[in-house]
Amino acid sequence: MPSRATKIVATLGPASSDPDLLEKMIVAGVNVVRLNFSHGKAEDHIERARLVREAAQRAGREVAIMADLQGPKIRVGKFAQGKVMLVAGEKFILDASRTEPGDLQGVGLDYKELPRDVKAGDVLLLNDGLIVLTVNAVKGEQVHTTVKLGGELSNNKGINKQGGGLTAPALTAKDMEDIKTAMSFQADYVAVSFPKNATDMEMARQLCNVAAAAYKHKPGLIAKIERAEAIPRLEEILRASDGIMVARGDLAVEVGNAAVPALQKQMIRMARADDKVVITATQMMESMIVNPVPTRAEVSDVANAVLDGTDAVMLSAETAAGKYPLETVEEMAKICLEAEKASGHEIDADFTGKTFQRIDQSIAMGALFTAQHLGAKAIVALTDSGSTALWMSRHDIRTPIYALTPRLSTQRKMALYRNVRPLLMDTSADRDTALMQAEGHLLKRGIVQGGDIYAITCGEPMGAPGGTNMLKICRVG
């Protein structure tokens, strides 16, 4: 089977929790399993993480686990009848002090700060923008609105403010507890919902590091870009994170659907330039929740994200609650492979006018340049922390990168890096033994054969993090 560079993130849910099915999904191409902390209790997530690790072991693959925090609940309360039908032109009150269930006149709020975050003239978007309310006035705890675009509004639907500006903190008390749960099973990544700035991400990192210290673990942090306020602060958020998620649902509601495709391209470009990973998410194969094949538009959407250079494409309800979780993964893997055939460029341009301050980074770039020009079959990075493989993966080349590491946590983390195939190998031996072992690994897996050229990078002394200082070009004897 051809080697796919773009990674697939799949959300675990009722539709995909069967151990055999999960194993098949991993074999079909799932690289990262997302646990959505908006649903379920701590025990459920601990159990699901165990399921994932066991299924991966049976499949003979290592996958990363991403714990996705719920973030603030910016939602309406519940209705007496479960839902109401709002009609354009009618009045509707969002009331933070209301305790009884909602009706056609108004509804309570899970998000009690709303009256302080809005003023007359603001536009509120409910249920992913399907319902639009214009604020007429704020009276105490009540937000008086007129329905601009009506429709069915049911229990606990989300609220966004057009243009952004809701003050809810990114990390709630629930998120802080959930971080402890995620660290108890050493989640490889933690995705933070609704961060507005670098401070939100720094706080999340501190909480993760404290909770993970007992396990000698450090998760990667993914900032979900879904607020309008996050866009002008993208640079600082990127610096404080290990990667970003282009969370197109809430983002589209706040900035408008039409602005999202260009923002997606900008975010992917910025993340790669900053040596960060990037996941493209939301409704990628939405129709496959109920249909066995995707629409042409969805195929195009996934392919375009791949051509933009995303590290990973993500499935949400498609695998968590859909009818065809396995088929969706298979279809997505096929689309990624086809799109990758069209990508790839001359790497020389990437180095024009560039200077590298670090030795290990210069070695990584040298390996890419040489491998491209010599037509190498593979690039091999012996890496402790995974940094060398990450730098290499920021450039669009067709040569597959094999990252050999002695650390299981590093192997799992690298499962998200585009074009990187992480393998576990003890690299603590002396250099010549390690190089021989690496070639043995490649031969055993049929990656190279007699006469093939490959590039290999490592550090002397072996096993020192950040110590990559050697590039060797080898021909298989």
C-alpha positions as a Markdown table, in Angstrom:
| # | Residue | x | y | z |
|---|---|---|---|---|
| 1 | Met | 0.0 | 0.0 | 0.0 |
| 2 | Pro | 1.4 | 3.5 | -0.9 |
| 3 | Ser | 2.5 | 5.6 | 2.0 |
| 4 | Arg | 0.2 | 8.4 | 3.0 |
| 5 | Ala | 1.7 | 11.6 | 4.3 |
| 6 | Thr | -1.4 | 13.4 | 5.7 |
| 7 | Lys | -2.6 | 12.0 | 9.0 |
| 8 | Ile | -6.2 | 11.2 | 10.0 |
| 9 | Val | -7.7 | 12.2 | 13.4 |
| 10 | Ala | -10.9 | 10.2 | 14.2 |
| 11 | Thr | -13.2 | 11.0 | 17.1 |
| 12 | Leu | -14.2 | 8.0 | 19.3 |
| 13 | Gly | -17.9 | 7.7 | 20.2 |
| 14 | Pro | -20.7 | 5.2 | 20.5 |
| 15 | Ala | -20.4 | 4.3 | 16.8 |
| 16 | Ser | -16.7 | 3.4 | 17.0 |
| 17 | Ser | -16.2 | 2.0 | 20.5 |
| 18 | Asp | -16.4 | -1.7 | 19.5 |
| 19 | Pro | -12.8 | -3.0 | 19.9 |
| 20 | Asp | -12.8 | -4.9 | 16.6 |
| 21 | Leu | -14.1 | -2.0 | 14.7 |
| 22 | Leu | -11.6 | 0.4 | 16.3 |
| 23 | Glu | -8.8 | -2.0 | 15.4 |
| 24 | Lys | -10.0 | -2.0 | 11.7 |
| 25 | Met | -10.2 | 1.8 | 11.7 |
| 26 | Ile | -6.6 | 2.0 | 12.9 |
| 27 | Val | -5.5 | -0.4 | 10.2 |
| 28 | Ala | -7.5 | 1.6 | 7.6 |
| 29 | Gly | -5.5 | 4.7 | 8.5 |
| 30 | Val | -6.4 | 6.4 | 11.8 |
| 31 | Asn | -3.3 | 8.0 | 13.2 |
| 32 | Val | -4.8 | 10.0 | 16.1 |
| 33 | Val | -7.9 | 9.2 | 18.2 |
| 34 | Arg | -9.7 | 12.2 | 19.6 |
| 35 | Leu | -11.6 | 11.8 | 22.9 |
| 36 | Asn | -14.2 | 14.5 | 23.1 |
| 37 | Phe | -14.5 | 15.6 | 26.8 |
| 38 | Ser | -17.8 | 17.5 | 26.0 |
| 39 | His | -19.5 | 14.0 | 26.4 |
| 40 | Gly | -19.1 | 11.3 | 29.1 |
| 41 | Lys | -17.6 | 11.0 | 32.5 |
| 42 | Ala | -13.9 | 10.6 | 33.6 |
| 43 | Glu | -14.3 | 6.8 | 33.8 |
| 44 | Asp | -15.6 | 6.7 | 30.3 |
| 45 | His | -12.5 | 8.5 | 28.9 |
| 46 | Ile | -10.1 | 6.3 | 30.9 |
| 47 | Glu | -11.9 | 3.2 | 29.6 |
| 48 | Arg | -11.8 | 4.5 | 26.0 |
| 49 | Ala | -8.1 | 5.4 | 26.2 |
| 50 | Arg | -7.5 | 1.8 | 27.3 |
| 51 | Leu | -9.6 | 0.5 | 24.3 |
| 52 | Val | -7.5 | 2.7 | 22.0 |
| 53 | Arg | -4.1 | 1.5 | 23.3 |
| 54 | Glu | -5.2 | -2.2 | 23.1 |
| 55 | Ala | -6.7 | -1.9 | 19.6 |
| 56 | Ala | -3.5 | -0.1 | 18.4 |
| 57 | Gln | -1.4 | -2.9 | 19.9 |
| 58 | Arg | -3.4 | -5.6 | 18.1 |
| 59 | Ala | -3.2 | -3.6 | 14.9 |
| 60 | Gly | 0.6 | -3.3 | 15.3 |
| 61 | Arg | 0.5 | 0.5 | 15.1 |
| 62 | Glu | 1.0 | 3.3 | 17.6 |
| 63 | Val | -1.6 | 6.0 | 17.5 |
| 64 | Ala | -1.7 | 9.3 | 19.5 |
| 65 | Ile | -4.6 | 10.1 | 21.8 |
| 66 | Met | -5.9 | 13.7 | 21.8 |
| 67 | Ala | -8.0 | 14.8 | 24.7 |
| 68 | Asp | -10.3 | 17.6 | 23.5 |
| 69 | Leu | -11.5 | 19.9 | 26.3 |
| 70 | Gln | -15.0 | 21.1 | 26.3 |
| 71 | Gly | -14.2 | 24.7 | 27.1 |
| 72 | Pro | -16.8 | 27.3 | 28.3 |
| 73 | Lys | -20.5 | 26.3 | 27.8 |
| 74 | Ile | -21.8 | 29.3 | 25.9 |
| 75 | Arg | -25.3 | 27.9 | 25.5 |
| 76 | Val | -29.0 | 28.6 | 26.1 |
| 77 | Gly | -30.8 | 26.6 | 28.8 |
| 78 | Lys | -33.6 | 24.0 | 28.4 |
| 79 | Phe | -37.1 | 24.3 | 27.1 |
| 80 | Ala | -40.3 | 23.0 | 28.7 |
| 81 | Gln | -41.1 | 21.1 | 25.4 |
| 82 | Gly | -37.5 | 20.4 | 24.5 |
| 83 | Lys | -37.6 | 23.0 | 21.7 |
| 84 | Val | -39.5 | 26.0 | 20.3 |
| 85 | Met | -40.0 | 27.3 | 16.8 |
| 86 | Leu | -38.8 | 30.9 | 16.6 |
| 87 | Val | -40.4 | 33.2 | 13.9 |
| 88 | Ala | -38.7 | 36.1 | 12.2 |
| 89 | Gly | -39.9 | 39.5 | 13.6 |
| 90 | Glu | -41.0 | 38.0 | 17.0 |
| 91 | Lys | -39.4 | 39.1 | 20.3 |
| 92 | Phe | -37.3 | 36.7 | 22.3 |
| 93 | Ile | -35.6 | 37.1 | 25.7 |
| 94 | Leu | -32.4 | 35.5 | 26.8 |
| 95 | Asp | -32.6 | 35.6 | 30.6 |
| 96 | Ala | -29.6 | 34.8 | 32.8 |
| 97 | Ser | -31.8 | 34.8 | 36.0 |
| 98 | Arg | -34.5 | 32.5 | 34.6 |
| 99 | Thr | -34.7 | 29.2 | 36.4 |
| 100 | Glu | -37.9 | 27.7 | 34.9 |
| 101 | Pro | -37.7 | 26.0 | 31.5 |
| 102 | Gly | -37.9 | 28.1 | 28.3 |
| 103 | Asp | -40.9 | 28.8 | 26.0 |
| 104 | Leu | -41.7 | 31.0 | 22.9 |
| 105 | Gln | -41.1 | 34.2 | 24.9 |
| 106 | Gly | -37.7 | 33.4 | 26.2 |
| 107 | Val | -35.2 | 30.9 | 27.7 |
| 108 | Gly | -32.6 | 30.8 | 30.5 |
| 109 | Leu | -28.8 | 30.8 | 29.9 |
| 110 | Asp | -26.0 | 28.3 | 30.8 |
| 111 | Tyr | -23.7 | 31.3 | 30.1 |
| 112 | Lys | -24.6 | 33.8 | 32.8 |
| 113 | Glu | -22.2 | 36.5 | 31.6 |
| 114 | Leu | -24.1 | 37.2 | 28.4 |
| 115 | Pro | -25.9 | 40.3 | 29.6 |
| 116 | Arg | -22.5 | 41.9 | 30.3 |
| 117 | Asp | -21.0 | 40.9 | 27.0 |
| 118 | Val | -23.6 | 42.4 | 24.6 |
| 119 | Lys | -25.3 | 45.7 | 23.9 |
| 120 | Ala | -28.1 | 47.0 | 21.7 |
| 121 | Gly | -27.3 | 46.4 | 18.0 |
| 122 | Asp | -25.2 | 43.3 | 18.5 |
| 123 | Val | -26.1 | 40.2 | 16.5 |
| 124 | Leu | -26.3 | 36.8 | 18.2 |
| 125 | Leu | -26.0 | 33.5 | 16.3 |
| 126 | Leu | -27.6 | 30.4 | 17.8 |
| 127 | Asn | -27.2 | 26.8 | 16.9 |
| 128 | Asp | -24.2 | 27.2 | 14.6 |
| 129 | Gly | -25.7 | 30.3 | 13.0 |
| 130 | Leu | -29.0 | 28.7 | 11.9 |
| 131 | Ile | -30.9 | 31.2 | 14.1 |
| 132 | Val | -30.0 | 34.9 | 14.2 |
| 133 | Leu | -31.2 | 37.3 | 16.9 |
| 134 | Thr | -30.6 | 41.1 | 17.0 |
| 135 | Val | -30.1 | 42.6 | 20.5 |
| 136 | Asn | -32.6 | 45.5 | 21.2 |
| 137 | Ala | -31.7 | 46.2 | 24.8 |
| 138 | Val | -30.1 | 44.7 | 27.9 |
| 139 | Lys | -32.2 | 45.1 | 31.0 |
| 140 | Gly | -30.5 | 43.7 | 34.1 |
| 141 | Glu | -30.0 | 40.0 | 33.6 |
| 142 | Gln | -32.2 | 40.0 | 30.4 |
| 143 | Val | -31.1 | 40.3 | 26.8 |
| 144 | His | -34.1 | 41.5 | 24.8 |
| 145 | Thr | -33.9 | 40.5 | 21.1 |
| 146 | Thr | -35.8 | 40.4 | 17.9 |
| 147 | Val | -35.7 | 37.2 | 15.8 |
| 148 | Lys | -34.0 | 38.0 | 12.5 |
| 149 | Leu | -33.7 | 34.5 | 11.1 |
| 150 | Gly | -36.1 | 32.0 | 12.7 |
| 151 | Gly | -36.1 | 28.2 | 13.0 |
| 152 | Glu | -36.2 | 25.4 | 15.6 |
| 153 | Leu | -34.2 | 26.1 | 18.8 |
| 154 | Ser | -33.8 | 23.2 | 21.1 |
| 155 | Asn | -32.1 | 22.6 | 24.5 |
| 156 | Asn | -28.6 | 23.8 | 25.2 |
| 157 | Lys | -27.8 | 25.1 | 21.7 |
| 158 | Gly | -24.6 | 27.2 | 21.4 |
| 159 | Ile | -24.5 | 31.0 | 21.3 |
| 160 | Asn | -21.9 | 33.0 | 19.3 |
| 161 | Lys | -21.6 | 36.8 | 18.9 |
| 162 | Gln | -21.0 | 38.0 | 15.4 |
| 163 | Gly | -17.5 | 39.4 | 15.3 |
| 164 | Gly | -16.6 | 37.8 | 18.6 |
| 165 | Gly | -16.4 | 39.4 | 22.0 |
| 166 | Leu | -17.7 | 36.9 | 24.5 |
| 167 | Thr | -15.5 | 37.0 | 27.6 |
| 168 | Ala | -15.9 | 33.4 | 28.8 |
| 169 | Pro | -12.5 | 32.1 | 30.0 |
| 170 | Ala | -11.0 | 29.3 | 27.8 |
| 171 | Leu | -10.4 | 27.0 | 30.8 |
| 172 | Thr | -13.3 | 26.1 | 33.1 |
| 173 | Ala | -13.2 | 24.2 | 36.4 |
| 174 | Lys | -14.4 | 21.2 | 34.5 |
| 175 | Asp | -11.5 | 21.5 | 32.0 |
| 176 | Met | -9.1 | 21.6 | 34.9 |
| 177 | Glu | -10.5 | 18.3 | 36.2 |
| 178 | Asp | -10.5 | 16.8 | 32.7 |
| 179 | Ile | -6.8 | 17.7 | 32.3 |
| 180 | Lys | -6.1 | 15.6 | 35.4 |
| 181 | Thr | -8.1 | 12.7 | 33.9 |
| 182 | Ala | -6.3 | 13.0 | 30.5 |
| 183 | Met | -2.9 | 13.0 | 32.2 |
| 184 | Ser | -3.8 | 9.9 | 34.2 |
| 185 | Phe | -3.7 | 7.9 | 30.9 |
| 186 | Gln | -0.9 | 10.1 | 29.4 |
| 187 | Ala | -2.9 | 11.7 | 26.6 |
| 188 | Asp | -0.4 | 12.6 | 23.9 |
| 189 | Tyr | -2.1 | 15.9 | 23.0 |
| 190 | Val | -4.6 | 18.2 | 24.8 |
| 191 | Ala | -6.8 | 20.4 | 22.6 |
| 192 | Val | -7.8 | 23.7 | 24.2 |
| 193 | Ser | -11.2 | 25.1 | 23.2 |
| 194 | Phe | -11.8 | 28.8 | 22.6 |
| 195 | Pro | -8.4 | 30.2 | 23.5 |
| 196 | Lys | -8.3 | 34.0 | 22.9 |
| 197 | Asn | -4.5 | 34.6 | 23.5 |
| 198 | Ala | -1.2 | 33.1 | 24.5 |
| 199 | Thr | -2.0 | 33.4 | 28.2 |
| 200 | Asp | -4.9 | 30.9 | 27.8 |
| 201 | Met | -2.5 | 28.4 | 26.3 |
| 202 | Glu | 0.3 | 29.0 | 28.8 |
| 203 | Met | -2.2 | 28.4 | 31.6 |
| 204 | Ala | -3.3 | 25.2 | 30.0 |
| 205 | Arg | 0.4 | 24.1 | 29.6 |
| 206 | Gln | 1.1 | 24.8 | 33.3 |
| 207 | Leu | -1.9 | 22.7 | 34.4 |
| 208 | Cys | -1.0 | 19.9 | 32.1 |
| 209 | Asn | 2.6 | 19.8 | 33.2 |
| 210 | Val | 1.6 | 19.8 | 36.9 |
| 211 | Ala | -0.9 | 17.0 | 36.4 |
| 212 | Ala | 1.5 | 15.0 | 34.2 |
| 213 | Ala | 4.6 | 15.4 | 36.4 |
| 214 | Ala | 3.9 | 12.2 | 38.4 |
| 215 | Tyr | 3.9 | 10.2 | 35.1 |
| 216 | Lys | 7.1 | 12.0 | 33.8 |
| 217 | His | 4.9 | 13.0 | 30.8 |
| 218 | Lys | 4.5 | 16.2 | 28.8 |
| 219 | Pro | 1.6 | 16.4 | 26.3 |
| 220 | Gly | 1.6 | 18.5 | 23.2 |
| 221 | Leu | -0.9 | 21.4 | 23.3 |
| 222 | Ile | -3.2 | 22.2 | 20.4 |
| 223 | Ala | -5.0 | 25.5 | 20.3 |
| 224 | Lys | -8.5 | 25.3 | 18.7 |
| 225 | Ile | -8.9 | 28.5 | 16.6 |
| 226 | Glu | -12.6 | 29.1 | 16.9 |
| 227 | Arg | -13.0 | 32.7 | 18.1 |
| 228 | Ala | -12.8 | 35.9 | 16.1 |
| 229 | Glu | -10.4 | 37.4 | 18.7 |
| 230 | Ala | -7.9 | 34.6 | 18.2 |
| 231 | Ile | -7.3 | 35.6 | 14.5 |
| 232 | Pro | -5.3 | 38.8 | 15.1 |
| 233 | Arg | -3.4 | 37.0 | 17.9 |
| 234 | Leu | -2.6 | 33.9 | 15.9 |
| 235 | Glu | 1.2 | 34.5 | 16.0 |
| 236 | Glu | 1.3 | 34.6 | 19.9 |
| 237 | Ile | -1.1 | 31.7 | 20.2 |
| 238 | Leu | 1.1 | 29.6 | 17.8 |
| 239 | Arg | 4.2 | 30.4 | 19.9 |
| 240 | Ala | 2.5 | 29.2 | 23.1 |
| 241 | Ser | 1.2 | 26.0 | 21.5 |
| 242 | Asp | 2.6 | 22.9 | 19.8 |
| 243 | Gly | 0.0 | 23.2 | 17.1 |
| 244 | Ile | -3.4 | 24.6 | 16.1 |
| 245 | Met | -6.7 | 23.2 | 15.0 |
| 246 | Val | -8.6 | 25.1 | 12.3 |
| 247 | Ala | -12.0 | 24.6 | 14.0 |
| 248 | Arg | -14.2 | 25.8 | 11.2 |
| 249 | Gly | -17.6 | 25.4 | 12.9 |
| 250 | Asp | -17.6 | 28.1 | 15.6 |
| 251 | Leu | -15.1 | 30.2 | 13.7 |
| 252 | Ala | -17.4 | 30.4 | 10.6 |
| 253 | Val | -20.3 | 31.5 | 12.9 |
| 254 | Glu | -18.2 | 34.3 | 14.3 |
| 255 | Val | -16.4 | 35.6 | 11.2 |
| 256 | Gly | -18.8 | 34.4 | 8.5 |
| 257 | Asn | -18.6 | 31.3 | 6.3 |
| 258 | Ala | -17.1 | 33.1 | 3.4 |
| 259 | Ala | -14.0 | 34.2 | 5.3 |
| 260 | Val | -13.1 | 30.7 | 6.5 |
| 261 | Pro | -11.4 | 29.1 | 3.4 |
| 262 | Ala | -8.8 | 32.0 | 3.1 |
| 263 | Leu | -8.3 | 31.9 | 6.9 |
| 264 | Gln | -7.7 | 28.1 | 6.7 |
| 265 | Lys | -5.0 | 28.6 | 4.1 |
| 266 | Gln | -3.4 | 31.4 | 6.1 |
| 267 | Met | -3.4 | 29.4 | 9.4 |
| 268 | Ile | -1.8 | 26.3 | 7.7 |
| 269 | Arg | 0.9 | 28.5 | 6.2 |
| 270 | Met | 1.6 | 30.2 | 9.4 |
| 271 | Ala | 1.7 | 27.0 | 11.5 |
| 272 | Arg | 4.2 | 25.4 | 9.1 |
| 273 | Ala | 6.4 | 28.5 | 8.9 |
| 274 | Asp | 6.5 | 28.4 | 12.8 |
| 275 | Asp | 7.4 | 24.7 | 13.0 |
| 276 | Lys | 4.0 | 23.9 | 14.5 |
| 277 | Val | 1.5 | 21.2 | 13.5 |
| 278 | Val | -2.0 | 21.9 | 12.1 |
| 279 | Ile | -5.2 | 20.0 | 12.0 |
| 280 | Thr | -8.1 | 20.9 | 9.7 |
| 281 | Ala | -11.5 | 20.0 | 11.3 |
| 282 | Thr | -15.3 | 20.3 | 11.1 |
| 283 | Gln | -17.7 | 18.8 | 8.6 |
| 284 | Met | -15.0 | 17.3 | 6.4 |
| 285 | Met | -17.1 | 14.2 | 5.5 |
| 286 | Glu | -20.3 | 15.3 | 7.2 |
| 287 | Ser | -22.7 | 13.6 | 4.7 |
| 288 | Met | -21.0 | 10.2 | 5.6 |
| 289 | Ile | -22.8 | 10.3 | 9.0 |
| 290 | Val | -25.7 | 8.8 | 7.1 |
| 291 | Asn | -24.4 | 8.0 | 3.6 |
| 292 | Pro | -21.9 | 5.4 | 2.5 |
| 293 | Val | -20.1 | 7.8 | 0.1 |
| 294 | Pro | -19.0 | 11.4 | 0.5 |
| 295 | Thr | -20.2 | 14.3 | -1.7 |
| 296 | Arg | -18.0 | 15.7 | -4.4 |
| 297 | Ala | -17.7 | 18.9 | -2.4 |
| 298 | Glu | -16.4 | 17.0 | 0.6 |
| 299 | Val | -13.8 | 15.2 | -1.5 |
| 300 | Ser | -12.7 | 18.5 | -2.8 |
| 301 | Asp | -12.6 | 20.0 | 0.7 |
| 302 | Val | -10.4 | 17.2 | 2.1 |
| 303 | Ala | -8.1 | 17.3 | -1.0 |
| 304 | Asn | -7.7 | 21.1 | -0.7 |
| 305 | Ala | -6.7 | 20.9 | 3.0 |
| 306 | Val | -4.0 | 18.3 | 1.9 |
| 307 | Leu | -2.8 | 20.5 | -0.9 |
| 308 | Asp | -2.7 | 23.5 | 1.6 |
| 309 | Gly | -0.2 | 21.4 | 3.6 |
| 310 | Thr | -2.3 | 20.4 | 6.7 |
| 311 | Asp | -0.7 | 17.8 | 8.9 |
| 312 | Ala | -4.0 | 16.1 | 9.6 |
| 313 | Val | -7.7 | 16.1 | 8.6 |
| 314 | Met | -10.2 | 15.4 | 11.3 |
| 315 | Leu | -13.4 | 13.4 | 11.6 |
| 316 | Ser | -15.9 | 14.3 | 14.3 |
| 317 | Ala | -19.5 | 13.0 | 14.3 |
| 318 | Glu | -18.7 | 10.9 | 11.2 |
| 319 | Thr | -16.8 | 8.4 | 13.3 |
| 320 | Ala | -18.2 | 9.2 | 16.7 |
| 321 | Ala | -21.9 | 8.7 | 15.9 |
| 322 | Gly | -22.2 | 8.0 | 12.1 |
| 323 | Lys | -23.4 | 4.9 | 10.4 |
| 324 | Tyr | -20.2 | 4.3 | 8.4 |
| 325 | Pro | -17.1 | 5.0 | 10.6 |
| 326 | Leu | -14.8 | 2.5 | 8.9 |
| 327 | Glu | -15.9 | 3.5 | 5.4 |
| 328 | Thr | -15.4 | 7.2 | 6.2 |
| 329 | Val | -11.8 | 6.5 | 7.3 |
| 330 | Glu | -11.1 | 4.4 | 4.2 |
| 331 | Glu | -12.6 | 7.2 | 1.9 |
| 332 | Met | -10.6 | 9.9 | 3.6 |
| 333 | Ala | -7.3 | 7.9 | 3.3 |
| 334 | Lys | -7.9 | 7.5 | -0.4 |
| 335 | Ile | -8.6 | 11.2 | -1.0 |
| 336 | Cys | -5.4 | 12.1 | 0.9 |
| 337 | Leu | -3.3 | 9.8 | -1.2 |
| 338 | Glu | -4.7 | 11.1 | -4.5 |
| 339 | Ala | -4.2 | 14.7 | -3.4 |
| 340 | Glu | -0.6 | 14.0 | -2.3 |
| 341 | Lys | 0.3 | 12.8 | -5.8 |
| 342 | Ala | -0.4 | 16.3 | -7.0 |
| 343 | Ser | 1.6 | 18.0 | -4.3 |
| 344 | Gly | 5.4 | 18.1 | -3.7 |
| 345 | His | 7.6 | 20.9 | -5.0 |
| 346 | Glu | 11.3 | 21.8 | -5.5 |
| 347 | Ile | 12.7 | 22.2 | -2.1 |
| 348 | Asp | 15.5 | 24.6 | -3.1 |
| 349 | Ala | 13.1 | 27.6 | -2.9 |
| 350 | Asp | 12.5 | 26.8 | 0.8 |
| 351 | Phe | 16.1 | 27.6 | 1.6 |
| 352 | Thr | 16.6 | 30.8 | -0.4 |
| 353 | Gly | 17.5 | 33.6 | 2.0 |
| 354 | Lys | 17.1 | 31.4 | 5.0 |
| 355 | Thr | 19.6 | 31.2 | 7.9 |
| 356 | Phe | 19.6 | 28.4 | 10.5 |
| 357 | Gln | 20.9 | 29.3 | 13.9 |
| 358 | Arg | 20.9 | 25.7 | 15.3 |
| 359 | Ile | 23.1 | 22.9 | 14.3 |
| 360 | Asp | 20.3 | 20.3 | 14.6 |
| 361 | Gln | 18.0 | 22.3 | 12.4 |
| 362 | Ser | 20.7 | 22.8 | 9.8 |
| 363 | Ile | 21.3 | 19.0 | 9.7 |
| 364 | Ala | 17.6 | 18.4 | 9.2 |
| 365 | Met | 17.4 | 20.9 | 6.3 |
| 366 | Gly | 20.6 | 19.4 | 4.8 |
| 367 | Ala | 19.0 | 15.9 | 4.9 |
| 368 | Leu | 15.9 | 17.2 | 3.0 |
| 369 | Phe | 17.9 | 19.0 | 0.4 |
| 370 | Thr | 20.3 | 16.1 | -0.2 |
| 371 | Ala | 17.6 | 13.4 | -0.3 |
| 372 | Gln | 15.6 | 15.4 | -2.8 |
| 373 | His | 18.6 | 15.9 | -5.2 |
| 374 | Leu | 19.8 | 12.3 | -4.9 |
| 375 | Gly | 16.4 | 10.7 | -5.3 |
| 376 | Ala | 16.7 | 9.0 | -1.9 |
| 377 | Lys | 14.2 | 6.3 | -1.0 |
| 378 | Ala | 13.9 | 7.5 | 2.6 |
| 379 | Ile | 15.1 | 10.0 | 5.1 |
| 380 | Val | 15.8 | 8.5 | 8.6 |
| 381 | Ala | 16.0 | 10.6 | 11.7 |
| 382 | Leu | 17.3 | 9.0 | 14.9 |
| 383 | Thr | 15.5 | 11.3 | 17.4 |
| 384 | Asp | 14.9 | 11.4 | 21.1 |
| 385 | Ser | 12.5 | 14.4 | 21.3 |
| 386 | Gly | 11.1 | 14.3 | 17.7 |
| 387 | Ser | 12.2 | 17.8 | 16.9 |
| 388 | Thr | 14.4 | 16.8 | 13.9 |
| 389 | Ala | 11.4 | 14.9 | 12.4 |
| 390 | Leu | 9.1 | 17.9 | 13.0 |
| 391 | Trp | 11.4 | 20.3 | 11.2 |
| 392 | Met | 11.8 | 18.0 | 8.3 |
| 393 | Ser | 8.0 | 17.5 | 8.1 |
| 394 | Arg | 7.4 | 21.3 | 7.7 |
| 395 | His | 8.6 | 21.0 | 4.1 |
| 396 | Asp | 6.6 | 19.5 | 1.3 |
| 397 | Ile | 8.7 | 16.6 | -0.1 |
| 398 | Arg | 7.7 | 13.2 | -1.5 |
| 399 | Thr | 10.5 | 11.4 | 0.3 |
| 400 | Pro | 9.1 | 9.6 | 3.3 |
| 401 | Ile | 10.6 | 10.5 | 6.7 |
| 402 | Tyr | 11.2 | 7.6 | 9.1 |
| 403 | Ala | 11.7 | 8.7 | 12.7 |
| 404 | Leu | 13.3 | 6.1 | 14.9 |
| 405 | Thr | 13.1 | 6.9 | 18.6 |
| 406 | Pro | 13.6 | 5.0 | 21.9 |
| 407 | Arg | 10.7 | 6.8 | 23.5 |
| 408 | Leu | 7.2 | 5.5 | 23.2 |
| 409 | Ser | 5.8 | 9.0 | 24.1 |
| 410 | Thr | 7.8 | 10.6 | 21.2 |
| 411 | Gln | 6.7 | 7.9 | 18.8 |
| 412 | Arg | 3.0 | 8.6 | 19.7 |
| 413 | Lys | 3.4 | 12.3 | 19.5 |
| 414 | Met | 5.0 | 12.0 | 16.0 |
| 415 | Ala | 1.9 | 10.1 | 14.8 |
| 416 | Leu | 0.5 | 13.6 | 14.0 |
| 417 | Tyr | 3.4 | 15.0 | 11.9 |
| 418 | Arg | 2.8 | 15.1 | 8.2 |
| 419 | Asn | 5.0 | 12.7 | 6.2 |
| 420 | Val | 6.6 | 11.2 | 9.3 |
| 421 | Arg | 6.4 | 7.4 | 10.0 |
| 422 | Pro | 7.5 | 7.0 | 13.7 |
| 423 | Leu | 9.1 | 3.7 | 14.7 |
| 424 | Leu | 10.3 | 2.5 | 18.1 |
| 425 | Met | 14.0 | 1.6 | 18.2 |
| 426 | Asp | 16.5 | 1.7 | 21.0 |
| 427 | Thr | 19.1 | 4.2 | 19.8 |
| 428 | Ser | 21.2 | 4.3 | 23.0 |
| 429 | Ala | 23.9 | 2.1 | 21.5 |
| 430 | Asp | 27.1 | 3.4 | 20.0 |
| 431 | Arg | 26.7 | 5.3 | 16.7 |
| 432 | Asp | 27.8 | 2.5 | 14.3 |
| 433 | Thr | 25.5 | -0.1 | 16.0 |
| 434 | Ala | 22.6 | 2.3 | 15.9 |
| 435 | Leu | 23.1 | 3.1 | 12.2 |
| 436 | Met | 23.3 | -0.6 | 11.4 |
| 437 | Gln | 20.1 | -1.3 | 13.4 |
| 438 | Ala | 18.4 | 1.5 | 11.5 |
| 439 | Glu | 19.2 | 0.0 | 8.2 |
| 440 | Gly | 18.0 | -3.4 | 9.5 |
| 441 | His | 14.7 | -1.8 | 10.4 |
| 442 | Leu | 14.3 | -0.3 | 6.9 |
| 443 | Leu | 15.2 | -3.6 | 5.2 |
| 444 | Lys | 12.9 | -5.7 | 7.4 |
| 445 | Arg | 10.0 | -3.4 | 6.5 |
| 446 | Gly | 10.8 | -3.4 | 2.8 |
| 447 | Ile | 11.3 | 0.3 | 2.8 |
| 448 | Val | 14.7 | 0.0 | 1.1 |
| 449 | Gln | 16.4 | -2.8 | -0.8 |
| 450 | Gly | 19.9 | -3.4 | -2.3 |
| 451 | Gly | 21.3 | -0.4 | -4.2 |
| 452 | Asp | 18.8 | 2.1 | -2.7 |
| 453 | Ile | 20.1 | 5.4 | -1.3 |
| 454 | Tyr | 18.8 | 6.9 | 2.0 |
| 455 | Ala | 19.8 | 9.8 | 4.2 |
| 456 | Ile | 20.2 | 9.3 | 8.0 |
| 457 | Thr | 20.6 | 11.9 | 10.8 |
| 458 | Cys | 21.7 | 11.4 | 14.3 |
| 459 | Gly | 23.5 | 13.0 | 17.2 |
| 460 | Glu | 26.8 | 12.2 | 18.9 |
| 461 | Pro | 26.9 | 11.3 | 21.7 |
| 462 | Met | 23.8 | 9.2 | 21.1 |
| 463 | Gly | 20.7 | 9.8 | 23.1 |
| 464 | Ala | 21.2 | 13.5 | 24.0 |
| 465 | Pro | 18.0 | 15.5 | 23.2 |
| 466 | Gly | 18.6 | 18.3 | 20.7 |
| 467 | Gly | 22.0 | 16.9 | 19.8 |
| 468 | Thr | 21.5 | 16.0 | 16.1 |
| 469 | Asn | 24.8 | 16.9 | 14.5 |
| 470 | Met | 25.5 | 14.3 | 11.8 |
| 471 | Leu | 24.1 | 13.6 | 8.4 |
| 472 | Lys | 25.2 | 10.4 | 6.5 |
| 473 | Ile | 24.2 | 9.3 | 3.0 |
| 474 | Cys | 24.1 | 5.5 | 2.7 |
| 475 | Arg | 23.6 | 3.1 | -0.1 |
| 476 | Val | 22.2 | -0.3 | 0.8 |
| 477 | Gly | 24.8 | -3.0 | 0.2 |
